[in-house]
Amino acid sequence: MLTFDRPTLLFVHSHASRQLDVVMLVVTWLGSRYILFPLDALLIVVFLLRQNRKSAAPFLVAAVLGAALLDFIAKHVFARIRPHLWDSIAPELTYSFPSGHAINSITMVAAIIFICRNKQWRTLIAIFGACYVLFVAMSRLYLGVHYPSDILGGWLVSLAWVNLLTVAFKRNREF
């Protein structure tokens, strides 16, 4: 645990309420693999059906599956126990580091930003995507199932992965 992990979690928890419980449960569900993986699959199909965007599909597949694999491997390598500073209303049973919600949400947003060619759309996706990623991360802290360093670690792993793919796909002239 890093020095800022515990105080940050306790601060977030000090603002808990029944109304926020409901909001955060919905937000965390919107950042779960049950929502993100079907959405990713839908986007892959859309890219495959568009003649001029077929190269985007393998990029998105590599981004999503690679990030999920990195999450799985890192969780088992680090085997970090989840925080238990209070009884969570949405307890988790897997390891804590890195946050899968953080990895999966930012992977999708970063990959779509890279794929999008239209500068105006890219800006809108970046703004709304950043809000989405931040809300999902906040929900994980609010629910007490991740340390802030789990979130930061997930973001760093994901962004490194998507950037590596970006370089590889550009080098191979896939885009």
Rosetta blueprint (number, residue, H / E / L):
1 M L
2 L L
3 T L
4 F L
5 D H
6 R H
7 P H
8 T H
9 L H
10 L H
11 F H
12 V H
13 H H
14 S L
15 H L
16 A L
17 S L
18 R H
19 Q H
20 L H
21 D H
22 V H
23 V H
24 M H
25 L H
26 V H
27 V H
28 T H
29 W H
30 L H
31 G L
32 S L
33 R H
34 Y H
35 I H
36 L H
37 F H
38 P H
39 L H
40 D H
41 A H
42 L H
43 L H
44 I H
45 V H
46 V H
47 F H
48 L H
49 L H
50 R L
51 Q H
52 N H
53 R H
54 K L
55 S L
56 A H
57 A H
58 P H
59 F H
60 L H
61 V H
62 A H
63 A H
64 V H
65 L H
66 G H
67 A H
68 A H
69 L H
70 L H
71 D H
72 F H
73 I H
74 A H
75 K H
76 H H
77 V H
78 F H
79 A L
80 R L
81 I L
82 R L
83 P L
84 H L
85 L L
86 W L
87 D L
88 S L
89 I L
90 A L
91 P L
92 E L
93 L L
94 T L
95 Y L
96 S L
97 F L
98 P L
99 S L
100 G H
101 H H
102 A H
103 I H
104 N H
105 S H
106 I H
107 T H
108 M H
109 V H
110 A H
111 A H
112 I H
113 I H
114 F H
115 I H
116 C L
117 R L
118 N L
119 K H
120 Q H
121 W H
122 R H
123 T H
124 L H
125 I H
126 A H
127 I H
128 F H
129 G H
130 A H
131 C H
132 Y H
133 V H
134 L H
135 F H
136 V H
137 A H
138 M H
139 S H
140 R H
141 L H
142 Y H
143 L L
144 G L
145 V L
146 H L
147 Y L
148 P H
149 S H
150 D H
151 I H
152 L H
153 G H
154 G H
155 W H
156 L H
157 V H
158 S H
159 L H
160 A H
161 W H
162 V H
163 N H
164 L H
165 L H
166 T H
167 V H
168 A H
169 F H
170 K H
171 R H
172 N L
173 R L
174 E L
175 F L
